[in-house]
Amino acid sequence: MSGEQVSARVDVWIWSVRLTRTRSVASDACRGGHVRVNGVRVKPAHVVRVGDEVRLRHEGRERIVVVSRVITKRVGGAVAAECYVDKSPPPPPREEAVMVAVRARGAGRPTKRERRSIDKLLGRPVVEGRDRRARPD
């Protein structure tokens, strides 16, 4: 071997190949049960080796990678991408921007008519006016 490590801690490896932004996020993901190696939930100190399948649930997405090279130091994005084979499903498409009702600053409270149009825009159910009580004669 050319001085390369054969195994590393899973939290260090996840951070080193840039699957998470910080090592503490990687450790917290392991402790929270969001990291699996070969189908088994692991702790941050679990050893990862070449050929292991690592599954990481992070930021609303599951990443599935197969370790092709073990590293312990954080490296650039191009080098990090060579350290694993990505078998993750494609990310879901970003939803189109949702229209948001915006009022001019200092415009005051909306009128009844404006409030109804805002409710219609936001898809809220139409609320009928209150029934008037019969006045005692």
KETOR-355717 format. One record per residue: residue number from 0; residue in three letters; y, z negated, x negated of N, C-alpha, C, O in turn. Coordinates in steps of 0.02 Angstrom, whole numbers. Each point is the difference from the previous one (the first is absolute). Layout:
// residues N
+-----+------+---------+--------+--------+----------+--------+---------+---------+--------+--------+---------+--------+--------+
: pos : code : n_north :   n_up : n_east : ca_north :  ca_up : ca_east : c_north :   c_up : c_east : o_north :   o_up : o_east :
+-----+------+---------+--------+--------+----------+--------+---------+---------+--------+--------+---------+--------+--------+
: NUM :  ala :       Y :      Z :      X :        Y :      Z :       X :       Y :      Z :      X :       Y :      Z :      X :
...
+-----+------+---------+--------+--------+----------+--------+---------+---------+--------+--------+---------+--------+--------+
//
This chain:
// residues 137
+-----+------+---------+--------+--------+----------+--------+---------+---------+--------+--------+---------+--------+--------+
: pos : code : n_north :   n_up : n_east : ca_north :  ca_up : ca_east : c_north :   c_up : c_east : o_north :   o_up : o_east :
+-----+------+---------+--------+--------+----------+--------+---------+---------+--------+--------+---------+--------+--------+
:   0 :  met :     -59 :      0 :    -42 :       59 :      0 :      42 :      62 :      0 :    -44 :      -1 :    -22 :    -57 :
:   1 :  ser :      56 :     47 :     86 :       61 :      5 :     -39 :      46 :    -59 :     13 :      60 :      9 :     13 :
:   2 :  gly :     -87 :    -70 :    -17 :       41 :    -60 :       9 :      19 :    -13 :     73 :      41 :    -44 :     13 :
:   3 :  glu :     -69 :     82 :     33 :       18 :     -6 :      70 :     -42 :    -55 :     33 :     -59 :     -8 :    -16 :
:   4 :  gln :      89 :    -29 :     61 :      -35 :    -53 :      35 :     -52 :     30 :     47 :      10 :     54 :     27 :
:   5 :  val :     -65 :    -90 :    -17 :      -53 :     23 :      44 :      10 :    -30 :     70 :     -23 :     29 :     49 :
:   6 :  ser :      56 :    -86 :    -45 :       11 :    -32 :      64 :      68 :    -34 :      1 :      28 :    -15 :    -52 :
:   7 :  ala :      -2 :      3 :    113 :       64 :    -33 :       8 :       1 :    -35 :     67 :     -41 :     15 :     44 :
:   8 :  arg :      86 :    -62 :    -36 :        9 :    -34 :      65 :      25 :     51 :     51 :      40 :     43 :    -16 :
:   9 :  val :     -65 :    -49 :     77 :       17 :     49 :      51 :      75 :     -2 :     16 :      30 :     53 :     11 :
:  10 :  asp :       1 :   -111 :     -8 :       72 :     -2 :      15 :      42 :     32 :    -55 :      50 :     33 :     14 :
:  11 :  val :     -71 :    -43 :    -76 :       36 :     31 :     -56 :      -9 :     75 :      2 :      48 :     37 :    -12 :
:  12 :  trp :    -108 :    -13 :     26 :      -12 :     72 :       2 :      39 :     33 :     56 :      29 :     53 :    -10 :
:  13 :  ile :     -29 :    -84 :     69 :       37 :     29 :      57 :      74 :      6 :    -17 :      32 :     50 :     17 :
:  14 :  trp :      -5 :   -101 :    -49 :       70 :      2 :     -20 :      12 :     51 :    -56 :      50 :     36 :      0 :
:  15 :  ser :     -97 :    -32 :    -48 :        8 :     45 :     -57 :       1 :     73 :     21 :      36 :     40 :    -30 :
:  16 :  val :     -76 :    -22 :     80 :       -2 :     70 :      21 :      49 :     15 :     56 :      -3 :     52 :     32 :
:  17 :  arg :      48 :   -100 :    -20 :       56 :      9 :      47 :     -20 :      8 :     73 :      33 :     36 :     37 :
:  18 :  leu :     -86 :    -70 :    -16 :      -16 :     -2 :      71 :      42 :    -52 :     36 :      12 :      6 :     60 :
:  19 :  thr :      13 :    -56 :    -97 :       48 :    -49 :      26 :      59 :     -4 :    -48 :      -5 :     18 :    -58 :
:  20 :  arg :      61 :    -43 :     84 :       60 :     -3 :     -42 :      -1 :    -57 :    -50 :      24 :      7 :    -56 :
:  21 :  thr :     -54 :    -64 :     77 :       -2 :    -57 :     -46 :     -70 :    -28 :     -3 :     -41 :     13 :     44 :
:  22 :  arg :      28 :    -50 :    -96 :      -66 :    -30 :      -8 :     -10 :    -55 :     52 :     -56 :    -10 :     24 :
:  23 :  ser :     109 :    -26 :     -7 :       -7 :    -53 :      50 :     -18 :     29 :     68 :     -36 :    -32 :     38 :
:  24 :  val :      61 :     91 :    -21 :      -19 :     33 :      63 :     -74 :     18 :     -3 :     -35 :     -7 :     51 :
:  25 :  ala :      11 :     30 :   -107 :      -71 :     17 :      -8 :     -43 :    -62 :      7 :     -52 :      2 :     32 :
:  26 :  ser :      73 :    -57 :    -62 :      -38 :    -63 :       5 :      -1 :    -26 :     71 :     -52 :    -22 :     25 :
:  27 :  asp :     110 :     25 :      9 :        3 :    -22 :      69 :     -44 :     43 :     46 :     -31 :    -26 :     46 :
:  28 :  ala :      28 :     91 :    -60 :      -43 :     44 :      39 :     -73 :    -19 :     -9 :     -39 :      1 :     48 :
:  29 :  cys :      20 :    -19 :   -109 :      -69 :    -21 :     -13 :     -15 :    -65 :     37 :     -51 :     -6 :     33 :
:  30 :  arg :      96 :    -43 :    -39 :      -10 :    -64 :      34 :      -1 :      7 :     75 :     -35 :    -38 :     34 :
:  31 :  gly :      72 :     86 :     -7 :        3 :     11 :      72 :     -58 :     41 :     27 :      -3 :     12 :     60 :
:  32 :  gly :     -42 :      9 :   -103 :      -58 :     39 :      23 :      14 :     74 :     10 :     -37 :     33 :     36 :
:  33 :  his :      91 :     -8 :    -65 :       18 :     71 :       8 :     -27 :     45 :    -54 :      13 :     60 :      0 :
:  34 :  val :     -50 :    -89 :    -48 :      -28 :     40 :     -55 :     -76 :     -7 :      2 :     -27 :    -55 :      3 :
:  35 :  arg :      -7 :    112 :     -6 :      -73 :      0 :      -3 :     -21 :     43 :    -59 :      27 :     53 :    -13 :
:  36 :  val :     -77 :    -78 :    -24 :      -29 :     39 :     -54 :     -73 :     12 :     18 :     -38 :    -48 :      9 :
:  37 :  asn :      20 :    111 :     -3 :      -68 :     20 :      21 :     -19 :    -33 :     66 :     -57 :    -21 :     10 :
:  38 :  gly :     105 :     17 :     36 :      -13 :    -27 :      67 :       2 :    -75 :      7 :     -13 :    -26 :     54 :
:  39 :  val :      27 :    -10 :   -107 :        0 :    -74 :       2 :      71 :    -26 :    -12 :      34 :     22 :    -46 :
:  40 :  arg :     -12 :    -69 :     89 :       66 :    -30 :     -11 :      -2 :    -39 :    -66 :     -49 :    -33 :    -16 :
:  41 :  val :     103 :     39 :    -22 :        0 :    -30 :     -66 :      62 :    -43 :    -10 :      50 :      7 :     34 :
:  42 :  lys :     -56 :    -53 :    -83 :       56 :    -41 :     -21 :      38 :     36 :    -56 :     -27 :     48 :    -28 :
:  43 :  pro :      88 :    -70 :     12 :       39 :     35 :     -51 :     -35 :      4 :    -69 :      13 :     48 :    -37 :
:  44 :  ala :     -56 :    -96 :     20 :      -31 :      0 :     -66 :     -64 :     41 :     -4 :     -32 :      2 :    -52 :
:  45 :  his :      14 :     31 :    107 :      -61 :     41 :       0 :       6 :     56 :    -52 :      53 :     30 :     -8 :
:  46 :  val :    -107 :    -17 :    -27 :        1 :     51 :     -53 :     -13 :     69 :     31 :     -46 :      9 :     40 :
:  47 :  val :      87 :     39 :    -60 :       -9 :     69 :      23 :     -21 :     43 :    -59 :      25 :     -8 :    -56 :
:  48 :  arg :     -72 :     54 :     69 :      -27 :     42 :     -53 :       4 :     74 :     21 :      13 :     15 :     58 :
:  49 :  val :     -24 :     29 :   -105 :        1 :     72 :      14 :     -54 :     16 :     52 :     -57 :    -23 :     -7 :
:  50 :  gly :      75 :     61 :     57 :      -48 :     19 :      52 :       5 :    -42 :     63 :     -28 :     18 :     52 :
:  51 :  asp :      64 :    -75 :    -55 :        8 :    -43 :      59 :      46 :     33 :     50 :      47 :     35 :    -18 :
:  52 :  glu :     -62 :    -46 :     83 :       44 :     24 :      53 :      44 :    -58 :     22 :     -26 :    -53 :     20 :
:  53 :  val :      91 :     62 :    -23 :       48 :    -52 :      19 :      35 :     22 :     63 :      28 :     55 :      3 :
:  54 :  arg :     -29 :    -98 :     48 :       35 :     13 :      63 :      56 :    -51 :      6 :     -12 :    -60 :     -6 :
:  55 :  leu :      72 :     84 :     17 :       59 :    -43 :       5 :      38 :     16 :     63 :      21 :     57 :     11 :
:  56 :  arg :     -13 :   -107 :     33 :       42 :      7 :      59 :      69 :    -26 :    -17 :       8 :    -60 :    -13 :
:  57 :  his :      41 :    105 :     11 :       67 :    -20 :     -22 :      52 :     44 :     34 :      -8 :     61 :      4 :
:  58 :  glu :      61 :    -92 :     21 :       55 :     35 :      33 :     -24 :     44 :     58 :      23 :     57 :      8 :
:  59 :  gly :     -69 :    -84 :     32 :      -23 :     35 :      59 :     -45 :     60 :    -13 :      -7 :     43 :     43 :
:  60 :  arg :     -22 :    -40 :   -101 :      -41 :     57 :     -19 :     -59 :    -24 :    -42 :       7 :    -48 :    -38 :
:  61 :  glu :     -64 :     80 :     44 :      -57 :    -17 :     -42 :      -7 :     51 :    -56 :      -3 :     60 :     12 :
:  62 :  arg :       2 :    -85 :    -74 :      -10 :     42 :     -58 :     -72 :     -9 :    -24 :     -23 :    -57 :     -8 :
:  63 :  ile :     -12 :    112 :     -3 :      -68 :     -2 :     -26 :       1 :     38 :    -66 :      14 :     60 :     -1 :
:  64 :  val :     -30 :    -95 :    -53 :        1 :     31 :     -66 :     -64 :    -18 :    -37 :     -28 :    -54 :      9 :
:  65 :  val :       6 :    100 :    -52 :      -57 :    -12 :     -43 :      27 :     -6 :    -71 :      36 :     44 :    -24 :
:  66 :  val :     -55 :    -98 :    -10 :       25 :    -14 :     -67 :     -30 :     50 :    -49 :     -61 :      6 :     -5 :
:  67 :  ser :     104 :     31 :    -30 :      -25 :     46 :     -51 :      18 :    -24 :    -70 :     -29 :     23 :    -50 :
:  68 :  arg :      77 :    -69 :     46 :       19 :    -28 :     -64 :      30 :    -70 :     11 :      40 :     -9 :     46 :
:  69 :  val :     -60 :    -38 :    -85 :       24 :    -69 :       7 :      57 :    -12 :    -48 :      -6 :     12 :    -60 :
:  70 :  ile :      63 :    -35 :     87 :       58 :    -17 :     -42 :      25 :    -68 :     21 :     -12 :    -23 :     56 :
:  71 :  thr :      48 :    -10 :   -101 :       27 :    -66 :      16 :      76 :     -3 :     -9 :      31 :    -51 :     16 :
:  72 :  lys :      -1 :    104 :    -42 :       72 :      2 :      -8 :      28 :     51 :     49 :     -30 :     53 :     11 :
:  73 :  arg :      87 :    -68 :     17 :       32 :     46 :      47 :      23 :     62 :    -37 :      31 :     -4 :    -53 :
:  74 :  val :     -46 :     62 :     82 :       16 :     63 :     -33 :      40 :     44 :     48 :       9 :    -18 :     58 :
:  75 :  gly :      14 :     74 :    -83 :       39 :     47 :      41 :     -42 :     30 :     55 :     -62 :     -2 :     -1 :
:  76 :  gly :      95 :     31 :     50 :      -33 :     28 :      58 :     -51 :     54 :    -16 :     -54 :      2 :     30 :
:  77 :  ala :      71 :     43 :    -77 :      -46 :     54 :     -17 :     -64 :    -27 :    -33 :     -55 :     23 :     15 :
:  78 :  val :      63 :    -71 :    -60 :      -58 :    -29 :     -34 :     -41 :    -42 :     50 :     -61 :      0 :     -2 :
:  79 :  ala :      96 :    -36 :     46 :      -34 :    -42 :      49 :     -44 :     42 :     47 :     -54 :    -21 :     19 :
:  80 :  ala :      78 :     80 :      0 :      -38 :     43 :      45 :     -65 :     24 :    -31 :     -47 :     18 :     35 :
:  81 :  glu :      43 :    -17 :   -101 :      -61 :     21 :     -35 :     -52 :    -55 :     -2 :     -58 :     12 :    -17 :
:  82 :  cys :      77 :    -73 :     35 :      -46 :    -58 :      -5 :     -43 :    -10 :     62 :     -43 :    -43 :      0 :
:  83 :  tyr :      55 :     83 :     51 :      -41 :     -6 :      61 :      -4 :     67 :     36 :      41 :     45 :    -10 :
:  84 :  val :     -92 :    -40 :     53 :       -8 :     58 :      43 :      17 :    -23 :     70 :     -32 :    -44 :     27 :
:  85 :  asp :      83 :     75 :      2 :       24 :    -22 :      66 :     -41 :     33 :     55 :      -1 :     61 :      6 :
:  86 :  lys :     -32 :   -102 :     34 :      -39 :     25 :      57 :      29 :    -25 :     65 :     -35 :     -2 :     51 :
:  87 :  ser :      98 :    -17 :    -51 :       34 :    -27 :      58 :      11 :     54 :     52 :      10 :     59 :    -17 :
:  88 :  pro :     -12 :    -78 :     82 :       18 :     49 :      51 :      75 :     14 :     -6 :      38 :    -42 :    -25 :
:  89 :  pro :     -16 :    100 :     47 :       72 :     16 :      -7 :      41 :    -50 :     41 :     -22 :    -23 :     52 :
:  90 :  pro :      83 :      8 :    -75 :       41 :    -47 :      37 :      20 :     29 :     68 :       6 :     61 :      7 :
:  91 :  pro :       2 :   -104 :     43 :       21 :     26 :      66 :      69 :     31 :     -5 :      42 :    -23 :    -39 :
:  92 :  pro :     -29 :     74 :     80 :       66 :     32 :      -3 :      54 :    -49 :     22 :     -10 :    -41 :     45 :
:  93 :  arg :      67 :     46 :    -77 :       55 :    -44 :      19 :      25 :     21 :     68 :       8 :     59 :     16 :
:  94 :  glu :       5 :   -109 :     25 :       25 :     15 :      67 :      71 :     24 :     -5 :      38 :    -19 :    -44 :
:  95 :  glu :     -21 :     62 :     91 :       69 :     25 :       0 :      47 :    -57 :     15 :     -19 :    -51 :     30 :
:  96 :  ala :      80 :     58 :    -52 :       50 :    -52 :      10 :       9 :    -14 :     75 :      10 :     46 :     39 :
:  97 :  val :     -13 :   -109 :    -21 :        8 :    -20 :      69 :      74 :     -5 :     15 :      39 :    -28 :    -39 :
:  98 :  met :     -20 :     56 :     95 :       70 :     -3 :      19 :      19 :    -73 :     16 :     -36 :    -35 :     36 :
:  99 :  val :      91 :     14 :    -63 :       23 :    -68 :      10 :      69 :      3 :     32 :      44 :     38 :    -22 :
: 100 :  ala :     -34 :    -79 :     72 :       65 :     -3 :      32 :      49 :    -34 :    -48 :     -11 :    -56 :    -21 :
: 101 :  val :      65 :     91 :      5 :       50 :    -27 :     -46 :      67 :     -3 :     36 :      21 :     49 :     31 :
: 102 :  arg :      11 :   -106 :    -36 :       66 :     -8 :      31 :      51 :     -7 :    -56 :     -14 :    -26 :    -53 :
: 103 :  ala :      73 :     49 :     67 :       54 :     -7 :     -48 :      17 :    -74 :     -8 :       1 :    -38 :     48 :
: 104 :  arg :      12 :     19 :   -109 :       16 :    -70 :     -13 :      65 :    -19 :     35 :      50 :     36 :     -3 :
: 105 :  gly :     -51 :    -91 :     37 :       59 :    -24 :      37 :       8 :     31 :     68 :      51 :     -8 :     32 :
: 106 :  ala :    -102 :     45 :     -8 :        5 :     33 :      65 :     -13 :    -48 :     58 :       8 :     18 :     58 :
: 107 :  gly :     -27 :    -79 :    -74 :      -12 :    -49 :      53 :     -69 :      8 :     30 :     -41 :     39 :    -24 :
: 108 :  arg :      29 :    -77 :     76 :      -65 :      3 :      34 :      -7 :     65 :     38 :      49 :     28 :     23 :
: 109 :  pro :    -112 :     -3 :    -17 :       -9 :     62 :      38 :      12 :    -12 :     74 :     -12 :    -54 :     27 :
: 110 :  thr :      37 :    107 :      5 :        8 :     -4 :      73 :     -69 :      6 :     32 :     -49 :     16 :    -33 :
: 111 :  lys :      47 :    -28 :     98 :      -64 :      6 :      35 :     -28 :     70 :     -6 :     -60 :      9 :    -10 :
: 112 :  arg :     103 :     41 :     15 :      -22 :     69 :      -6 :     -27 :     15 :    -70 :     -52 :     32 :     -7 :
: 113 :  glu :      87 :    -56 :    -46 :      -22 :     10 :     -68 :     -66 :    -37 :    -12 :     -45 :     27 :    -34 :
: 114 :  arg :      38 :    -88 :     61 :      -62 :    -37 :      -9 :     -59 :     36 :     32 :     -55 :      0 :    -28 :
: 115 :  arg :      66 :     29 :     86 :      -54 :     38 :      33 :     -20 :     61 :    -41 :     -59 :     16 :     -5 :
: 116 :  ser :     108 :     18 :    -24 :      -17 :     59 :     -41 :     -36 :    -22 :    -65 :     -44 :     36 :    -24 :
: 117 :  ile :      63 :    -93 :     -4 :      -35 :    -26 :     -59 :     -72 :    -18 :     18 :     -46 :     17 :    -37 :
: 118 :  asp :      37 :    -50 :     93 :      -68 :    -17 :      22 :     -42 :     63 :     12 :     -59 :      1 :    -17 :
: 119 :  lys :      89 :     50 :     45 :      -35 :     63 :      12 :     -19 :     32 :    -67 :     -56 :     26 :     -7 :
: 120 :  leu :     101 :    -27 :    -42 :      -13 :     28 :     -66 :     -57 :    -37 :    -35 :     -42 :     32 :    -32 :
: 121 :  leu :      41 :    -97 :     39 :      -52 :    -40 :     -33 :     -65 :     -3 :     39 :     -49 :    -29 :    -23 :
: 122 :  gly :      48 :     59 :     83 :      -61 :      2 :      39 :     -17 :    -65 :     35 :     -58 :    -12 :     18 :
: 123 :  arg :     108 :    -29 :     -7 :      -12 :    -63 :      35 :      -5 :     14 :     75 :      30 :     48 :     25 :
: 124 :  pro :     -68 :    -89 :     11 :       -6 :     11 :      72 :      67 :    -13 :     35 :      40 :    -42 :    -21 :
: 125 :  val :     -29 :     79 :     75 :       61 :     -7 :      38 :      -5 :    -63 :     42 :     -49 :    -11 :     35 :
: 126 :  val :     100 :    -31 :    -40 :        1 :    -62 :      38 :      48 :      9 :     58 :      59 :     16 :     -9 :
: 127 :  glu :     -85 :    -26 :     68 :       41 :      7 :      59 :      49 :    -58 :      4 :     -13 :    -54 :    -28 :
: 128 :  gly :      67 :     64 :     62 :       50 :    -53 :       9 :     -30 :    -58 :     39 :     -50 :      8 :     36 :
: 129 :  arg :      80 :    -66 :    -42 :      -26 :    -58 :      35 :      11 :      8 :     75 :      51 :     27 :     22 :
: 130 :  asp :     -99 :    -50 :     15 :        8 :      1 :      73 :      52 :    -52 :     20 :      -1 :    -57 :    -24 :
: 131 :  arg :      46 :     78 :     67 :       51 :    -47 :      22 :     -30 :    -45 :     53 :     -37 :     23 :     44 :
: 132 :  arg :      53 :    -85 :    -49 :      -24 :    -46 :      52 :      43 :      8 :     62 :      59 :     15 :     -3 :
: 133 :  ala :     -92 :    -24 :     56 :       37 :      3 :      64 :      46 :    -60 :      3 :     -21 :    -57 :    -12 :
: 134 :  arg :      83 :     70 :     29 :       48 :    -55 :       4 :     -10 :    -38 :     65 :     -13 :     30 :     53 :
: 135 :  pro :      19 :    -95 :    -57 :       -7 :    -38 :      62 :      60 :     17 :     46 :      57 :      1 :    -22 :
: 136 :  asp :     -72 :     10 :     84 :       54 :     17 :      47 :      32 :    -60 :     29 :      46 :      6 :     41 :
+-----+------+---------+--------+--------+----------+--------+---------+---------+--------+--------+---------+--------+--------+
//
